[in-house]
């Protein structure tokens, strides 16, 4: 019997899309964190642009961390669901 080629756009693992989303969100959070680390430490006489950039990066990091947590929860739920299906079959 001849097997049809697999469509590369359809994930083989049912959780693969969630894993890619988690990896993307982790990279985003790491990027914002690294950018914050590279900024000069806050000081009373700091340039207003630097303070605004720090506030913006902090806000972006907070949103990225929330998204990462959500993606992590979804990925874990998917993995548990499919692990239970494999063991229960």
C-alpha positions as CSV (number, residue, x, y, z in Angstrom):
1,X,0.0,0.0,0.0
2,X,1.4,3.4,-1.0
3,X,1.5,6.0,1.8
4,X,0.6,9.7,1.0
5,X,3.2,12.3,1.8
6,X,2.6,14.1,5.1
7,X,1.6,17.8,4.9
8,X,4.4,19.6,6.6
9,X,2.0,22.3,7.8
10,X,0.0,19.8,9.9
11,X,1.8,19.0,13.1
12,X,2.5,15.3,13.8
13,X,2.3,15.9,17.6
14,X,-1.0,17.4,18.7
15,X,0.8,19.7,21.1
16,X,3.5,20.9,18.6
17,X,1.7,24.2,17.8
18,X,1.4,24.9,21.5
19,X,5.1,24.1,22.0
20,X,6.1,26.5,19.2
21,X,3.9,29.2,20.8
22,X,5.5,28.6,24.2
23,X,9.0,28.8,22.6
24,X,8.2,32.1,20.9
25,X,6.7,33.6,24.0
26,X,9.8,32.5,26.1
27,X,12.1,34.2,23.5
28,X,10.1,37.4,23.7
29,X,10.2,37.5,27.5
30,X,14.0,36.8,27.4
31,X,14.5,39.5,24.9
32,X,12.7,42.1,27.0
33,X,14.6,40.9,30.1
34,X,18.0,41.2,28.4
35,X,17.1,44.7,27.2
36,X,16.3,45.7,30.7
37,X,19.6,44.2,32.1
38,X,21.6,46.2,29.5
39,X,20.0,49.5,30.4
40,X,21.9,51.7,32.9
41,X,20.6,51.2,36.5
42,X,17.9,53.7,37.5
43,X,19.1,56.8,39.2
44,X,17.5,60.1,40.4
45,X,19.1,62.2,37.7
46,X,18.5,59.7,34.9
47,X,17.5,61.0,31.5
48,X,13.7,61.0,31.1
49,X,14.0,59.0,27.8
50,X,15.8,56.3,29.7
51,X,13.1,56.2,32.4
52,X,10.4,56.0,29.8
53,X,12.2,53.2,28.0
54,X,12.6,51.3,31.3
55,X,8.9,51.7,32.0
56,X,8.0,50.6,28.5
57,X,10.3,47.5,28.7
58,X,8.9,46.6,32.2
59,X,5.3,46.8,30.8
60,X,6.3,44.7,27.8
61,X,8.0,42.1,30.0
62,X,5.0,41.9,32.3
63,X,2.7,41.2,29.3
64,X,5.2,38.7,27.8
65,X,5.4,36.8,31.1
66,X,1.7,36.6,31.4
67,X,1.5,35.3,27.8
68,X,4.3,32.8,28.6
69,X,2.4,31.5,31.7
70,X,-0.8,31.1,29.7
71,X,1.1,29.3,26.9
72,X,2.8,27.1,29.5
73,X,-0.5,26.2,31.1
74,X,-2.0,25.3,27.7
75,X,1.0,23.2,26.7
76,X,1.0,21.3,30.0
77,X,-2.8,20.6,29.7
78,X,-2.3,19.3,26.2
79,X,0.6,17.1,27.2
80,X,-1.4,15.7,30.2
81,X,-4.5,15.1,28.0
82,X,-2.5,13.2,25.3
83,X,-0.4,11.3,27.8
84,X,-3.6,10.1,29.4
85,X,-5.0,9.1,26.0
86,X,-1.8,7.1,25.2
87,X,-1.8,5.3,28.5
88,X,-5.6,4.7,28.5
89,X,-5.7,3.2,25.0
